[in-house]
Amino acid sequence: MTEGQESTAASASAASQQPECLCGNIRRAFREAANMFLPPESAAKHFRQAQVEVWRGIRELVDLRIEHLSREPNKGTRVVVE
């Protein structure tokens, strides 16, 4: 082994012997807890489709409001008062 390979091997073995940090353990625990709440793929598909439908409904409401605001206001007729 060359000197560079030896130092790399030594640092790799030293890293494996070091105790894990608290932050790493907390992060792993949060990831595992979050994964427990993930729905199965079939349920996730339904949720995604429901989300699409909600956005389509919001788009429809926005389109109706734009149409309402784009209309020309009705002008009144003139009436001659004697």
Order of alpha helices (4+ residues) and beta strands (2+ residues): alpha-alpha-alpha
